[in-house]
Amino acid sequence: MKGIDLTSPTWRAIERTAQEQIDTLRAKNDTPSMDALRTAELRGRIAAWKELLALAKPAPAPTVDAGGY
């Protein structure tokens, strides 16, 4: 992403924190006694951390519409 130094100590700390949070949330989500509402909440939180980490990945190239062929 433009404007983010992906080699900076700050970004590395963000990556570590995000991955730790994802790991913790996944472990909680694997608890068999978790109800559906709590599971959905944890999955949403995991998705948010993943979106943050995705800032380091290049955007996919746009696809060309071939007119439905």
C-alpha positions in Angstrom: 0.0 0.0 0.0 1.3 3.4 -0.9 2.5 5.4 2.1 3.2 2.4 4.4 6.8 1.4 5.0 6.4 -2.3 5.2 10.0 -2.7 6.5 9.6 -0.3 9.4 9.8 -1.5 13.0 6.3 0.0 13.5 4.8 -2.2 10.7 6.6 -5.3 12.0 5.1 -4.7 15.4 1.7 -4.3 13.9 2.1 -7.5 12.0 3.2 -9.4 15.1 0.3 -8.0 17.2 -2.2 -8.8 14.5 -1.0 -12.4 14.1 -0.9 -12.9 17.9 -4.5 -11.6 18.1 -5.6 -13.9 15.2 -4.0 -16.9 16.9 -5.7 -16.1 20.2 -9.1 -15.5 18.6 -8.8 -18.8 16.6 -8.0 -20.7 19.8 -11.0 -19.2 21.5 -13.2 -20.0 18.4 -12.2 -23.7 18.6 -13.8 -24.0 22.0 -16.6 -26.6 21.5 -18.9 -24.8 24.0 -19.0 -21.6 21.9 -22.4 -20.5 20.9 -23.2 -19.3 17.3 -23.4 -15.6 18.2 -20.0 -15.6 20.0 -18.5 -17.7 17.1 -19.7 -15.1 14.6 -18.3 -12.3 16.7 -14.9 -14.0 16.9 -14.9 -14.7 13.1 -15.6 -11.0 12.5 -12.7 -9.9 14.7 -10.4 -12.4 12.9 -11.5 -11.0 9.6 -10.8 -7.4 10.7 -7.2 -8.3 11.8 -6.7 -10.1 8.4 -7.9 -6.9 6.6 -5.2 -5.0 8.4 -2.5 -7.5 7.4 -3.8 -7.4 3.8 -2.6 -3.8 3.6 0.8 -5.2 2.9 -0.3 -7.2 -0.1 -0.6 -5.6 -3.5 -4.0 -5.1 -4.9 -5.1 -7.6 -7.6 -4.8 -6.4 -11.1 -8.2 -5.3 -12.6 -9.8 -7.9 -14.9 -10.9 -7.0 -18.4 -14.6 -7.7 -19.2 -14.6 -9.7 -22.5 -18.3 -9.0 -23.0 -19.5 -12.2 -21.3 -17.5 -14.6 -23.4 
